[in-house]
Structure formats: C-alpha cells, structure tokens
Amino acid sequence: LPTPTEPPPESLAPDARGVLVLGAGDLGRVGGRDPQQYLEPVRQAFASHARGETVLPLKPYLYAPGPDHHPADRIIAMPAHVGGVSGLKWIGSKHDNPTARGLPRASAVIVLNDPATNRPIAILEGALISSMRTAAASLVASQLLARSDSATVAIVGCGVIGQRHAEAFTQCWPALERLVLHDVETSRAVELSEFLSRRGAVDVDVAADAEAAARAADILVTCTVGASPYVERSWLSPGSFVANVSLVDVTEDVFTSVDKLVVDDWDQCNREGKTIHQLTTRGVLSREDLYAELGEVVVGTKPGRENEEEIILLNPMGIAITDVACAHLLYRAAVAAGVGTWFDLEGTE
Ligand SMILES: NC(=O)c1ccc[n+]([C@@H]2O[C@H](COP(=O)([O-])OP(=O)(O)OC[C@H]3O[C@@H](n4cnc5c(N)ncnc54)[C@H](O)[C@@H]3O)[C@@H](O)[C@H]2O)c1
C-alpha cells in the first residue's frame, strides 16, 4: 500500500469517462510494430521489478474442460502494476488455431486502468504487444547474457513468436550475421526464411532438425508449442546463450548443468508444471541454484556474462509488467497522436 505521504496519482486520461480502443492497426501507426520501441520499456520494467517497485500477482491459468487437453489450450489473466499504471493482459491460446482454423495461436486484449480513478482507460489489442515484448525481453537478456559477438542466432519454432524474434534480432542485434531456422513444419521455416531473405539483411538458413540449429547457435531461442523437452546439453557450445521462451523445450539436464540459470521471476516460473516447477517439486533444483532474476542483472546487482565460455540459460515465464509497460507507452503515443477510437464506458441511452 502507498504511504500516506505519497501524492495522489495524476490522471492519465484526457477524458475521465473515455476508454480508448486501440486495434493492431492503431498500434502499428504509433510504432507498435517496431522492435526497437519495446526494448526500453521492457528494460525499465525489469529494472523496476528488481527495485521492488512493481506489483505482480501470480497469473491464474484458466483451462476449460474438454477432451484431449493440450497444455497450450488455456486463457491466462496477467495483472500488473508498473511505472505507476495498473493493467491486465487476458490472453487466450489454442494450440491448433493455426492448423485447424487459420487463426493465430494466441489472441489477447490488454486493459489499462487510470491510476487516479482505477477506471479502465484503454483496451488494446494484446497479441501484437505480447509477441513484441517477448522478443524484446530476449533481446534485453541477450545484451546482458550473450557474447556481444554472437553472430549466429538459431530459432526453433517459426510461428508468430519465432517470427518476432527473427525480426527483433535482425533489427536490434548488431553482431548478427546468420539466422538459422527450424520448424517441425518445414514450410514455416522456409516461408520465414524467404521473407527475411527478401529483406536481405542477414544470411538465413533452414536447419533440418533442432540439433543442427542448436549446434550452430551462439544464441538459441525456442519458440515451439512442443509438449516434451528435446534440447540436450551436449548440443550447446561453450559461450552460448539459450532463451527457453517456449519453456518446455530444454531438458532438465541443461537446467541443472548450465553455468548460470536466469529467470524473469522465480515465483512465476515455479508454476503450472513447467520444468523449473517439476525440478523444485522433486527437490532437484532450489532458489539457491538460481543465478539471478533478469532485473537484477539489468540494474547491475548481479553481473551478466563474465567470460566467453559460460553457457547461460534464460527461462522467461513471461511477466505482465512487460505487457503493461509497453501498452502504457503505446497508449500515451496514441493519445498524443489522436489515434484510436474513444467510447464512453457508461454510455448514453
Ligand atoms: N515466455 C514467454 O514470455 C512467451 C510469450 C509468448 C509466447 N510464448 C510461447 O511461445 C511459443 C510459440 O508461440 P507462437 O504464438 O509462435 O505459436 P505458433 O503456434 O504460432 O508457432 C509455434 C511453431 O512451433 C512449431 N513447432 C511445434 N513443435 C515443434 C518442435 N518440437 N520443434 C520445432 N518446431 C515446433 C510449430 O510448427 C509452429 O510453427 C508457445 O509455446 C508460447 O506459449 C512464450
């Protein structure tokens, strides 16, 4: 709770009754498709988290009953308070949306609330922000945990999150010379490779399997919807950095043998039967084995990479402070630019 000496927060809303609705097109008009735009709010969110300035309740996972339950069939409520603003990402996922329905796996809305009144002031399309902030978190982590001369980035899983990472590394990682892509659906890796090759910024290769991709990588990013781990310790080169974005891909052996294990938030990672949760439940891993939360490295209370040899694993559960921080930035930009559609929440009859 705030101390009584704190001044009351100022309203962010230009119109006390208005709610600004921002679709993906609106977000694109205020920089929402530019990977660079997301780096600073994401970095700042991690820094605030390390300084204890955020509120981040554990996110509930809603699994509707049904046959053949897949772990990626869920809706997650992700509330957070960061940078003086509260908000919620409500993100739904069905693993077979792309293959069975031609729809993205994930879809979302983000609601921002005015700090002065706690009223909702904006509803933003959330899947774009979510995917962009996920890639931004991997970039911010790479700047601290990867070798700065990492020239080859491998991406396993070439759906939306894999594409965002490919774009973000292409645009924001100066040392990048070569992208290596792999997807169980080879056509997806080929399609992404052709898209990136048309831009011509880097060499792009499609790997026949995940092992070939991982062995080539200075930086390895997993972006699959696989159900079981497959990235083995022996595939990782000395000095490599792994961002285990899809959370189930890296084998337990990697978690227990890397030089540094980093997470975004330890409590959030210890849930939903993800690998860290399984390892702590069995007593194989504990908080003492964790090197750092990423925010501690961002603010410098823990050093990042310390030599050219260490293998570092980031396990980013995905935390709502990054969504709210990025949504806040885009909301401000949209208000300033007059972008979006306003509606009166209570309305008139
Ligand atoms: N940690 C985070 O912050 C965060 C944030 C957003 C999404 N995610 C995760 O990222 C993953 C990808 O999301 P998406 O929206 O891109 O999904 P998507 O369905 O669009 O793409 C997933 C891709 O992975 C491929 N794939 C599945 N299993 C594979 C395997 N074993 N090897 C290689 N390729 C494989 C699929 O063919 C598909 O192209 C999901 O698991 C999601 O939960 C994590």
The ligand as an ORCA input file, in Angstrom:
! r2SCAN-3c Opt
* xyz 0 1
  N       7.815    -16.973    -22.318
  C       7.059    -16.040    -22.845
  O       7.066    -14.878    -22.419
  C       6.170    -16.374    -24.012
  C       5.370    -15.364    -24.577
  C       4.586    -15.679    -25.678
  C       4.586    -16.983    -26.183
  N       5.353    -17.931    -25.589
  C       5.387    -19.307    -26.101
  O       5.963    -19.293    -27.405
  C       5.523    -20.467    -28.085
  C       5.237    -20.151    -29.544
  O       4.085    -19.341    -29.652
  P       3.506    -18.962    -31.104
  O       2.411    -17.995    -30.853
  O       4.596    -18.601    -32.008
  O       2.876    -20.359    -31.559
  P       2.597    -20.828    -33.044
  O       1.631    -21.946    -32.940
  O       2.276    -19.649    -33.898
  O       4.021    -21.376    -33.545
  C       4.642    -22.493    -32.974
  C       5.529    -23.134    -34.041
  O       6.316    -24.158    -33.433
  C       6.369    -25.263    -34.332
  N       6.712    -26.433    -33.531
  C       5.918    -27.125    -32.673
  N       6.630    -28.100    -32.073
  C       7.896    -28.020    -32.558
  C       9.090    -28.732    -32.297
  N       9.141    -29.736    -31.421
  N      10.207    -28.377    -32.977
  C      10.178    -27.366    -33.876
  N       9.076    -26.642    -34.150
  C       7.949    -26.957    -33.493
  C       5.015    -25.278    -34.994
  O       5.014    -25.990    -36.214
  C       4.750    -23.783    -35.175
  O       5.221    -23.298    -36.411
  C       4.335    -21.010    -27.288
  O       4.752    -22.156    -26.578
  C       4.010    -19.908    -26.303
  O       3.459    -20.377    -25.103
  C       6.150    -17.640    -24.522
*
